[in-house]
Amino acid sequence: MKSIQNKTTGPLRVPLPRGKVLHLGPHKTGQINDPAAEHPPFKKLVEAGKIEIVEEGAQAAASAGVGSAVHVSSQGAGPKNTMRKTGDR
């Protein structure tokens, strides 16, 4: 797998083999198969400077810290362990 990065300030439609398309937002990264990097329309985007193929080691090192972080939810209701009063009041 190769990582690619959109170097433009707008979204890109990256053509891939077998009629598939990868949509990349501005300055976002994505992954493609190794054979897809040899697809002629894809090569045109690389030569035009709109896409850059990111090194595997740099991408793996950057994402290593993200995967180990504990996910904390920032939305939704709080804990539901409150006691409700029942019986005579």
Biopython code that builds the backbone (N, CA, C, O; Angstrom):
import numpy as np
from Bio.PDB.StructureBuilder import StructureBuilder

atoms = [
    (1, "MET", "N", (0.848, -1.177, 0.000)),
    (1, "MET", "CA", (0.000, 0.000, 0.000)),
    (1, "MET", "C", (0.893, 1.239, 0.000)),
    (1, "MET", "O", (1.917, 1.296, 0.681)),
    (2, "LYS", "N", (0.477, 2.213, -0.775)),
    (2, "LYS", "CA", (1.180, 3.485, -0.822)),
    (2, "LYS", "C", (0.264, 4.570, -0.289)),
    (2, "LYS", "O", (-0.949, 4.525, -0.490)),
    (3, "SER", "N", (0.843, 5.531, 0.381)),
    (3, "SER", "CA", (0.092, 6.669, 0.881)),
    (3, "SER", "C", (0.306, 7.843, -0.058)),
    (3, "SER", "O", (1.424, 8.105, -0.501)),
    (4, "ILE", "N", (-0.782, 8.548, -0.358)),
    (4, "ILE", "CA", (-0.694, 9.724, -1.218)),
    (4, "ILE", "C", (-1.289, 10.914, -0.486)),
    (4, "ILE", "O", (-2.138, 10.756, 0.391)),
    (5, "GLN", "N", (-0.834, 12.117, -0.855)),
    (5, "GLN", "CA", (-1.327, 13.333, -0.216)),
    (5, "GLN", "C", (-1.749, 14.330, -1.274)),
    (5, "GLN", "O", (-1.041, 14.536, -2.259)),
    (6, "ASN", "N", (-2.903, 14.951, -1.074)),
    (6, "ASN", "CA", (-3.407, 16.006, -1.936)),
    (6, "ASN", "C", (-2.634, 17.279, -1.608)),
    (6, "ASN", "O", (-2.687, 17.754, -0.473)),
    (7, "LYS", "N", (-1.923, 17.835, -2.571)),
    (7, "LYS", "CA", (-1.110, 19.031, -2.340)),
    (7, "LYS", "C", (-1.848, 20.314, -2.718)),
    (7, "LYS", "O", (-1.274, 21.398, -2.610)),
    (8, "THR", "N", (-3.103, 20.220, -3.157)),
    (8, "THR", "CA", (-3.855, 21.399, -3.582)),
    (8, "THR", "C", (-4.723, 21.910, -2.433)),
    (8, "THR", "O", (-4.837, 21.270, -1.387)),
    (9, "THR", "N", (-5.330, 23.071, -2.649)),
    (9, "THR", "CA", (-6.219, 23.647, -1.637)),
    (9, "THR", "C", (-7.676, 23.296, -1.902)),
    (9, "THR", "O", (-8.569, 23.796, -1.218)),
    (10, "GLY", "N", (-7.920, 22.446, -2.881)),
    (10, "GLY", "CA", (-9.279, 22.020, -3.200)),
    (10, "GLY", "C", (-9.375, 20.503, -3.196)),
    (10, "GLY", "O", (-8.351, 19.821, -3.177)),
    (11, "PRO", "N", (-10.593, 19.961, -3.213)),
    (11, "PRO", "CA", (-10.764, 18.509, -3.256)),
    (11, "PRO", "C", (-10.357, 17.945, -4.611)),
    (11, "PRO", "O", (-10.462, 18.629, -5.629)),
    (12, "LEU", "N", (-9.894, 16.704, -4.626)),
    (12, "LEU", "CA", (-9.470, 16.035, -5.860)),
    (12, "LEU", "C", (-10.198, 14.724, -6.032)),
    (12, "LEU", "O", (-10.520, 14.041, -5.060)),
    (13, "ARG", "N", (-10.455, 14.379, -7.284)),
    (13, "ARG", "CA", (-10.939, 13.050, -7.645)),
    (13, "ARG", "C", (-9.763, 12.342, -8.284)),
    (13, "ARG", "O", (-9.329, 12.714, -9.374)),
    (14, "VAL", "N", (-9.243, 11.325, -7.614)),
    (14, "VAL", "CA", (-8.068, 10.601, -8.089)),
    (14, "VAL", "C", (-8.541, 9.345, -8.824)),
    (14, "VAL", "O", (-9.109, 8.445, -8.205)),
    (15, "PRO", "N", (-8.308, 9.275, -10.151)),
    (15, "PRO", "CA", (-8.747, 8.094, -10.907)),
    (15, "PRO", "C", (-7.863, 6.886, -10.609)),
    (15, "PRO", "O", (-6.636, 6.986, -10.570)),
    (16, "LEU", "N", (-8.515, 5.748, -10.399)),
    (16, "LEU", "CA", (-7.819, 4.504, -10.109)),
    (16, "LEU", "C", (-8.221, 3.453, -11.141)),
    (16, "LEU", "O", (-9.205, 3.638, -11.858)),
    (17, "PRO", "N", (-7.471, 2.348, -11.225)),
    (17, "PRO", "CA", (-7.822, 1.300, -12.182)),
    (17, "PRO", "C", (-9.223, 0.721, -11.934)),
    (17, "PRO", "O", (-9.764, 0.818, -10.833)),
    (18, "ARG", "N", (-9.787, 0.126, -12.968)),
    (18, "ARG", "CA", (-11.105, -0.516, -12.948)),
    (18, "ARG", "C", (-12.230, 0.465, -12.652)),
    (18, "ARG", "O", (-13.242, 0.092, -12.059)),
    (19, "GLY", "N", (-12.054, 1.733, -13.068)),
    (19, "GLY", "CA", (-13.112, 2.719, -12.953)),
    (19, "GLY", "C", (-13.364, 3.255, -11.556)),
    (19, "GLY", "O", (-14.367, 3.932, -11.334)),
    (20, "LYS", "N", (-12.488, 2.974, -10.616)),
    (20, "LYS", "CA", (-12.677, 3.455, -9.254)),
    (20, "LYS", "C", (-12.088, 4.852, -9.098)),
    (20, "LYS", "O", (-11.217, 5.263, -9.864)),
    (21, "VAL", "N", (-12.578, 5.571, -8.093)),
    (21, "VAL", "CA", (-12.137, 6.942, -7.844)),
    (21, "VAL", "C", (-11.914, 7.117, -6.347)),
    (21, "VAL", "O", (-12.727, 6.667, -5.539)),
    (22, "LEU", "N", (-10.814, 7.769, -5.976)),
    (22, "LEU", "CA", (-10.533, 8.118, -4.588)),
    (22, "LEU", "C", (-10.745, 9.617, -4.443)),
    (22, "LEU", "O", (-10.125, 10.407, -5.155)),
    (23, "HIS", "N", (-11.620, 10.012, -3.523)),
    (23, "HIS", "CA", (-11.889, 11.429, -3.273)),
    (23, "HIS", "C", (-11.003, 11.884, -2.117)),
    (23, "HIS", "O", (-11.080, 11.343, -1.014)),
    (24, "LEU", "N", (-10.160, 12.886, -2.381)),
    (24, "LEU", "CA", (-9.261, 13.415, -1.358)),
    (24, "LEU", "C", (-9.584, 14.878, -1.107)),
    (24, "LEU", "O", (-9.648, 15.675, -2.043)),
    (25, "GLY", "N", (-9.786, 15.230, 0.146)),
    (25, "GLY", "CA", (-10.014, 16.616, 0.513)),
    (25, "GLY", "C", (-8.710, 17.398, 0.475)),
    (25, "GLY", "O", (-7.642, 16.811, 0.300)),
    (26, "PRO", "N", (-8.782, 18.712, 0.637)),
    (26, "PRO", "CA", (-7.584, 19.552, 0.600)),
    (26, "PRO", "C", (-6.556, 19.131, 1.646)),
    (26, "PRO", "O", (-6.873, 19.038, 2.832)),
    (27, "HIS", "N", (-5.339, 18.879, 1.210)),
    (27, "HIS", "CA", (-4.203, 18.515, 2.059)),
    (27, "HIS", "C", (-4.439, 17.232, 2.856)),
    (27, "HIS", "O", (-3.811, 17.044, 3.898)),
    (28, "LYS", "N", (-5.316, 16.356, 2.404)),
    (28, "LYS", "CA", (-5.598, 15.092, 3.082)),
    (28, "LYS", "C", (-4.772, 13.971, 2.464)),
    (28, "LYS", "O", (-4.261, 14.108, 1.353)),
    (29, "THR", "N", (-4.642, 12.859, 3.192)),
    (29, "THR", "CA", (-3.904, 11.714, 2.696)),
    (29, "THR", "C", (-4.854, 10.535, 2.517)),
    (29, "THR", "O", (-5.915, 10.468, 3.138)),
    (30, "GLY", "N", (-4.446, 9.612, 1.656)),
    (30, "GLY", "CA", (-5.210, 8.404, 1.404)),
    (30, "GLY", "C", (-4.254, 7.287, 1.041)),
    (30, "GLY", "O", (-3.057, 7.520, 0.876)),
    (31, "GLN", "N", (-4.771, 6.078, 0.914)),
    (31, "GLN", "CA", (-3.934, 4.935, 0.569)),
    (31, "GLN", "C", (-4.446, 4.284, -0.705)),
    (31, "GLN", "O", (-5.651, 4.198, -0.939)),
    (32, "ILE", "N", (-3.503, 3.828, -1.523)),
    (32, "ILE", "CA", (-3.829, 3.132, -2.759)),
    (32, "ILE", "C", (-2.980, 1.873, -2.841)),
    (32, "ILE", "O", (-1.958, 1.760, -2.166)),
    (33, "ASN", "N", (-3.405, 0.931, -3.668)),
    (33, "ASN", "CA", (-2.612, -0.273, -3.913)),
    (33, "ASN", "C", (-1.385, 0.086, -4.744)),
    (33, "ASN", "O", (-1.382, 1.092, -5.454)),
    (34, "ASP", "N", (-0.352, -0.734, -4.654)),
    (34, "ASP", "CA", (0.865, -0.490, -5.428)),
    (34, "ASP", "C", (0.615, -0.472, -6.933)),
    (34, "ASP", "O", (1.168, 0.394, -7.612)),
    (35, "PRO", "N", (-0.195, -1.387, -7.498)),
    (35, "PRO", "CA", (-0.432, -1.334, -8.945)),
    (35, "PRO", "C", (-1.186, -0.078, -9.387)),
    (35, "PRO", "O", (-1.051, 0.338, -10.538)),
    (36, "ALA", "N", (-1.966, 0.528, -8.512)),
    (36, "ALA", "CA", (-2.717, 1.727, -8.877)),
    (36, "ALA", "C", (-1.794, 2.908, -9.148)),
    (36, "ALA", "O", (-2.172, 3.836, -9.863)),
    (37, "ALA", "N", (-0.588, 2.884, -8.585)),
    (37, "ALA", "CA", (0.364, 3.970, -8.795)),
    (37, "ALA", "C", (0.887, 3.990, -10.238)),
    (37, "ALA", "O", (1.445, 4.995, -10.679)),
    (38, "GLU", "N", (0.709, 2.889, -10.969)),
    (38, "GLU", "CA", (1.159, 2.814, -12.362)),
    (38, "GLU", "C", (0.066, 3.183, -13.348)),
    (38, "GLU", "O", (0.302, 3.165, -14.556)),
    (39, "HIS", "N", (-1.125, 3.518, -12.867)),
    (39, "HIS", "CA", (-2.259, 3.880, -13.730)),
    (39, "HIS", "C", (-1.958, 5.227, -14.409)),
    (39, "HIS", "O", (-1.643, 6.195, -13.717)),
    (40, "PRO", "N", (-2.048, 5.311, -15.750)),
    (40, "PRO", "CA", (-1.668, 6.544, -16.465)),
    (40, "PRO", "C", (-2.361, 7.829, -15.994)),
    (40, "PRO", "O", (-1.675, 8.838, -15.831)),
    (41, "PRO", "N", (-3.691, 7.848, -15.764)),
    (41, "PRO", "CA", (-4.285, 9.094, -15.267)),
    (41, "PRO", "C", (-3.755, 9.497, -13.883)),
    (41, "PRO", "O", (-3.642, 10.683, -13.576)),
    (42, "PHE", "N", (-3.434, 8.503, -13.059)),
    (42, "PHE", "CA", (-2.865, 8.789, -11.739)),
    (42, "PHE", "C", (-1.479, 9.409, -11.895)),
    (42, "PHE", "O", (-1.134, 10.356, -11.188)),
    (43, "LYS", "N", (-0.679, 8.869, -12.830)),
    (43, "LYS", "CA", (0.664, 9.401, -13.063)),
    (43, "LYS", "C", (0.614, 10.861, -13.507)),
    (43, "LYS", "O", (1.491, 11.649, -13.152)),
    (44, "LYS", "N", (-0.415, 11.227, -14.287)),
    (44, "LYS", "CA", (-0.550, 12.620, -14.744)),
    (44, "LYS", "C", (-0.726, 13.568, -13.556)),
    (44, "LYS", "O", (-0.158, 14.660, -13.543)),
    (45, "LEU", "N", (-1.514, 13.151, -12.556)),
    (45, "LEU", "CA", (-1.704, 13.996, -11.375)),
    (45, "LEU", "C", (-0.417, 14.135, -10.575)),
    (45, "LEU", "O", (-0.135, 15.201, -10.028)),
    (46, "VAL", "N", (0.370, 13.055, -10.505)),
    (46, "VAL", "CA", (1.644, 13.106, -9.786)),
    (46, "VAL", "C", (2.612, 14.040, -10.508)),
    (46, "VAL", "O", (3.289, 14.852, -9.878)),
    (47, "GLU", "N", (2.673, 13.918, -11.853)),
    (47, "GLU", "CA", (3.582, 14.764, -12.635)),
    (47, "GLU", "C", (3.168, 16.228, -12.576)),
    (47, "GLU", "O", (4.023, 17.112, -12.628)),
    (48, "ALA", "N", (1.865, 16.499, -12.467)),
    (48, "ALA", "CA", (1.381, 17.875, -12.385)),
    (48, "ALA", "C", (1.633, 18.487, -11.004)),
    (48, "ALA", "O", (1.480, 19.696, -10.828)),
    (49, "GLY", "N", (2.013, 17.672, -10.034)),
    (49, "GLY", "CA", (2.297, 18.172, -8.692)),
    (49, "GLY", "C", (1.075, 18.297, -7.814)),
    (49, "GLY", "O", (1.154, 18.880, -6.733)),
    (50, "LYS", "N", (-0.065, 17.760, -8.254)),
    (50, "LYS", "CA", (-1.278, 17.839, -7.451)),
    (50, "LYS", "C", (-1.306, 16.784, -6.359)),
    (50, "LYS", "O", (-1.953, 16.963, -5.327)),
    (51, "ILE", "N", (-0.593, 15.670, -6.595)),
    (51, "ILE", "CA", (-0.530, 14.578, -5.629)),
    (51, "ILE", "C", (0.922, 14.251, -5.357)),
    (51, "ILE", "O", (1.761, 14.303, -6.257)),
    (52, "GLU", "N", (1.214, 13.914, -4.114)),
    (52, "GLU", "CA", (2.555, 13.480, -3.745)),
    (52, "GLU", "C", (2.450, 12.097, -3.101)),
    (52, "GLU", "O", (1.566, 11.845, -2.282)),
    (53, "ILE", "N", (3.362, 11.211, -3.485)),
    (53, "ILE", "CA", (3.411, 9.894, -2.870)),
    (53, "ILE", "C", (4.265, 10.022, -1.614)),
    (53, "ILE", "O", (5.448, 10.354, -1.687)),
    (54, "VAL", "N", (3.645, 9.752, -0.445)),
    (54, "VAL", "CA", (4.294, 9.904, 0.848)),
    (54, "VAL", "C", (5.060, 8.625, 1.152)),
    (54, "VAL", "O", (4.594, 7.532, 0.831)),
    (55, "GLU", "N", (6.225, 8.752, 1.765)),
    (55, "GLU", "CA", (7.022, 7.583, 2.127)),
    (55, "GLU", "C", (6.288, 6.758, 3.168)),
    (55, "GLU", "O", (5.602, 7.298, 4.036)),
    (56, "GLU", "N", (6.439, 5.454, 3.072)),
    (56, "GLU", "CA", (5.764, 4.537, 3.988)),
    (56, "GLU", "C", (6.195, 4.759, 5.432)),
    (56, "GLU", "O", (5.343, 4.785, 6.321)),
    (57, "GLY", "N", (7.483, 4.920, 5.694)),
    (57, "GLY", "CA", (7.991, 5.067, 7.053)),
    (57, "GLY", "C", (7.483, 6.323, 7.724)),
    (57, "GLY", "O", (7.158, 6.294, 8.911)),
    (58, "ALA", "N", (7.403, 7.434, 6.992)),
    (58, "ALA", "CA", (6.940, 8.699, 7.563)),
    (58, "ALA", "C", (5.470, 8.600, 7.941)),
    (58, "ALA", "O", (5.067, 9.096, 8.993)),
    (59, "GLN", "N", (4.668, 7.966, 7.098)),
    (59, "GLN", "CA", (3.242, 7.825, 7.379)),
    (59, "GLN", "C", (3.015, 6.886, 8.555)),
    (59, "GLN", "O", (2.164, 7.154, 9.402)),
    (60, "ALA", "N", (3.761, 5.796, 8.618)),
    (60, "ALA", "CA", (3.592, 4.822, 9.694)),
    (60, "ALA", "C", (3.992, 5.429, 11.039)),
    (60, "ALA", "O", (3.335, 5.177, 12.048)),
    (61, "ALA", "N", (5.054, 6.220, 11.063)),
    (61, "ALA", "CA", (5.499, 6.841, 12.305)),
    (61, "ALA", "C", (4.493, 7.877, 12.793)),
    (61, "ALA", "O", (4.270, 8.007, 13.996)),
    (62, "ALA", "N", (3.888, 8.609, 11.870)),
    (62, "ALA", "CA", (2.918, 9.631, 12.250)),
    (62, "ALA", "C", (1.634, 9.018, 12.792)),
    (62, "ALA", "O", (1.025, 9.573, 13.706)),
    (63, "SER", "N", (1.218, 7.886, 12.244)),
    (63, "SER", "CA", (-0.034, 7.290, 12.680)),
    (63, "SER", "C", (0.149, 6.337, 13.856)),
    (63, "SER", "O", (-0.845, 5.882, 14.422)),
    (64, "ALA", "N", (1.385, 6.019, 14.244)),
    (64, "ALA", "CA", (1.622, 5.083, 15.346)),
    (64, "ALA", "C", (1.098, 5.644, 16.657)),
    (64, "ALA", "O", (0.517, 4.898, 17.445)),
    (65, "GLY", "N", (1.281, 6.918, 16.913)),
    (65, "GLY", "CA", (0.812, 7.518, 18.148)),
    (65, "GLY", "C", (-0.693, 7.664, 18.186)),
    (65, "GLY", "O", (-1.280, 7.622, 19.267)),
    (66, "VAL", "N", (-1.331, 7.832, 17.057)),
    (66, "VAL", "CA", (-2.769, 8.028, 17.001)),
    (66, "VAL", "C", (-3.506, 6.749, 17.384)),
    (66, "VAL", "O", (-4.503, 6.807, 18.104)),
    (67, "GLY", "N", (-3.036, 5.603, 16.919)),
    (67, "GLY", "CA", (-3.711, 4.341, 17.179)),
    (67, "GLY", "C", (-3.671, 3.927, 18.635)),
    (67, "GLY", "O", (-4.546, 3.188, 19.086)),
    (68, "SER", "N", (-2.675, 4.387, 19.383)),
    (68, "SER", "CA", (-2.553, 3.969, 20.770)),
    (68, "SER", "C", (-3.318, 4.875, 21.725)),
    (68, "SER", "O", (-3.398, 4.573, 22.916)),
    (69, "ALA", "N", (-3.879, 5.969, 21.240)),
    (69, "ALA", "CA", (-4.609, 6.891, 22.101)),
    (69, "ALA", "C", (-5.958, 6.295, 22.486)),
    (69, "ALA", "O", (-6.583, 5.586, 21.697)),
    (70, "VAL", "N", (-6.399, 6.590, 23.704)),
    (70, "VAL", "CA", (-7.683, 6.120, 24.184)),
    (70, "VAL", "C", (-8.748, 7.036, 23.622)),
    (70, "VAL", "O", (-8.620, 8.258, 23.682)),
    (71, "HIS", "N", (-9.810, 6.442, 23.071)),
    (71, "HIS", "CA", (-10.892, 7.226, 22.485)),
    (71, "HIS", "C", (-11.786, 7.770, 23.591)),
    (71, "HIS", "O", (-12.296, 7.018, 24.421)),
    (72, "VAL", "N", (-11.965, 9.072, 23.591)),
    (72, "VAL", "CA", (-12.829, 9.709, 24.566)),
    (72, "VAL", "C", (-13.957, 10.374, 23.798)),
    (72, "VAL", "O", (-13.711, 11.172, 22.893)),
    (73, "SER", "N", (-15.177, 10.053, 24.151)),
    (73, "SER", "CA", (-16.331, 10.608, 23.469)),
    (73, "SER", "C", (-16.556, 12.045, 23.927)),
    (73, "SER", "O", (-16.480, 12.354, 25.117)),
    (74, "SER", "N", (-16.833, 12.911, 22.966)),
    (74, "SER", "CA", (-17.081, 14.307, 23.309)),
    (74, "SER", "C", (-18.553, 14.655, 23.133)),
    (74, "SER", "O", (-18.948, 15.804, 23.333)),
    (75, "GLN", "N", (-19.355, 13.682, 22.763)),
    (75, "GLN", "CA", (-20.771, 13.936, 22.553)),
    (75, "GLN", "C", (-21.590, 12.895, 23.299)),
    (75, "GLN", "O", (-21.066, 11.880, 23.759)),
    (76, "GLY", "N", (-22.870, 13.163, 23.406)),
    (76, "GLY", "CA", (-23.771, 12.195, 24.015)),
    (76, "GLY", "C", (-24.077, 12.528, 25.462)),
    (76, "GLY", "O", (-23.531, 13.471, 26.035)),
    (77, "ALA", "N", (-24.953, 11.738, 26.031)),
    (77, "ALA", "CA", (-25.369, 11.951, 27.404)),
    (77, "ALA", "C", (-24.305, 11.449, 28.371)),
    (77, "ALA", "O", (-23.460, 10.631, 28.007)),
    (78, "GLY", "N", (-24.349, 11.927, 29.559)),
    (78, "GLY", "CA", (-23.409, 11.512, 30.582)),
    (78, "GLY", "C", (-23.739, 10.113, 31.099)),
    (78, "GLY", "O", (-24.590, 9.427, 30.534)),
    (79, "PRO", "N", (-23.078, 9.695, 32.155)),
    (79, "PRO", "CA", (-23.327, 8.354, 32.698)),
    (79, "PRO", "C", (-24.761, 8.222, 33.208)),
    (79, "PRO", "O", (-25.340, 9.182, 33.716)),
    (80, "LYS", "N", (-25.318, 7.037, 33.069)),
    (80, "LYS", "CA", (-26.711, 6.816, 33.457)),
    (80, "LYS", "C", (-26.799, 5.967, 34.717)),
    (80, "LYS", "O", (-27.662, 5.095, 34.820)),
    (81, "ASN", "N", (-25.919, 6.214, 35.668)),
    (81, "ASN", "CA", (-25.924, 5.432, 36.898)),
    (81, "ASN", "C", (-26.489, 6.230, 38.064)),
    (81, "ASN", "O", (-26.120, 5.987, 39.213)),
    (82, "THR", "N", (-27.377, 7.177, 37.788)),
    (82, "THR", "CA", (-27.982, 7.963, 38.867)),
    (82, "THR", "C", (-29.161, 7.188, 39.459)),
    (82, "THR", "O", (-29.838, 6.435, 38.758)),
    (83, "MET", "N", (-29.391, 7.383, 40.745)),
    (83, "MET", "CA", (-30.463, 6.684, 41.436)),
    (83, "MET", "C", (-31.748, 7.505, 41.322)),
    (83, "MET", "O", (-31.731, 8.721, 41.512)),
    (84, "ARG", "N", (-32.835, 6.852, 41.019)),
    (84, "ARG", "CA", (-34.132, 7.526, 40.993)),
    (84, "ARG", "C", (-34.866, 7.212, 42.292)),
    (84, "ARG", "O", (-34.829, 6.096, 42.812)),
    (85, "LYS", "N", (-35.517, 8.221, 42.776)),
    (85, "LYS", "CA", (-36.266, 8.042, 44.018)),
    (85, "LYS", "C", (-37.546, 7.266, 43.714)),
    (85, "LYS", "O", (-38.261, 7.583, 42.763)),
    (86, "THR", "N", (-37.819, 6.280, 44.501)),
    (86, "THR", "CA", (-39.031, 5.507, 44.350)),
    (86, "THR", "C", (-39.704, 5.364, 45.703)),
    (86, "THR", "O", (-39.098, 5.643, 46.737)),
    (87, "GLY", "N", (-40.926, 4.940, 45.694)),
    (87, "GLY", "CA", (-41.624, 4.712, 46.962)),
    (87, "GLY", "C", (-42.357, 5.929, 47.457)),
    (87, "GLY", "O", (-42.620, 6.854, 46.689)),
    (88, "ASP", "N", (-42.698, 5.942, 48.756)),
    (88, "ASP", "CA", (-43.436, 7.046, 49.368)),
    (88, "ASP", "C", (-42.529, 8.260, 49.513)),
    (88, "ASP", "O", (-41.359, 8.158, 49.882)),
    (89, "ARG", "N", (-43.124, 9.425, 49.204)),
    (89, "ARG", "CA", (-42.383, 10.683, 49.387)),
    (89, "ARG", "C", (-43.163, 11.633, 50.203)),
    (89, "ARG", "O", (-42.704, 12.745, 50.464)),
]
sb = StructureBuilder()
sb.init_structure("model")
sb.init_model(0)
sb.init_chain("A")
sb.init_seg("    ")
for serial, (resi, resn, name, xyz) in enumerate(atoms, 1):
    if name == "N":
        sb.init_residue(resn, " ", resi, " ")
    sb.init_atom(name, np.array(xyz, "f"), 0.0, 1.0, " ", f" {name:<3s}", serial, name[0])
structure = sb.get_structure()
